Amino acid sequence: MSWTALLLISAGCYLMKALGPLVLADRTLPPTAARLVGLVAVPVLAALVVIQTVSSGDRLVLDARLPALGVAAVLIWRRAPFLAVVLGAAATAALLRLVR
């Protein structure tokens, strides 16, 4: 999976979301469906990030990127500033590569 594919899938999700009101015209989606449509892009993007992190071509690679992604996820969950997330993940990967 490449970054081009990631961007195309993300754009497709938003395009489907934008076309919904045009296709449905004056009809509205049920509240449950509307909530699900709004949540589709985030898990798709997260799944693609994980796939890019743990794969190299057609094989599974578990290296310093996976713990760095975990650190970034925890920092995002704790609502850390973006710079802290990036620096925390980079430091984690660098330290693990240094130790290895």
C-alpha positions, -999 to 999 in steps of 0.1 A, spaced: 0 0 0 15 34 -10 8 69 2 -9 75 -31 -34 47 -24 -39 61 11 -47 95 -2 -70 81 -29 -89 60 -3 -92 90 20 -104 112 -8 -129 85 -18 -143 84 17 -148 122 18 -162 121 -17 -188 95 -7 -196 116 23 -200 148 2 -221 130 -25 -246 116 0 -267 148 3 -268 152 -34 -279 116 -41 -304 115 -12 -317 150 -20 -342 160 6 -342 126 24 -320 123 55 -302 92 67 -313 75 99 -293 89 129 -273 56 133 -263 56 96 -253 93 97 -231 87 127 -214 57 110 -207 76 78 -191 103 98 -168 78 115 -156 58 84 -126 79 74 -108 77 108 -106 39 111 -97 35 75 -68 59 79 -57 43 111 -57 8 95 -36 21 66 -11 37 90 -7 4 109 -3 -16 76 24 8 65 41 5 98 43 -33 101 47 -43 65 75 -42 40 64 -53 6 47 -86 11 62 -95 45 55 -86 81 82 -65 98 83 -59 135 109 -33 141 113 0 160 84 16 141 57 -4 160 66 7 195 70 42 182 35 40 168 23 28 202 40 57 219 24 81 194 -10 65 200 -7 69 238 4 105 235 -25 113 212 -49 95 236 -35 117 264 -41 148 242 -4 157 239 5 185 215 14 174 180 51 183 183 53 161 215 37 132 197 61 135 168 92 139 190 81 111 214 76 86 185 109 97 169 128 94 202 113 59 208 123 47 174 158 62 176 165 47 211 152 13 201 174 13 169 204 25 190 199 -4 214 195 -30 187 
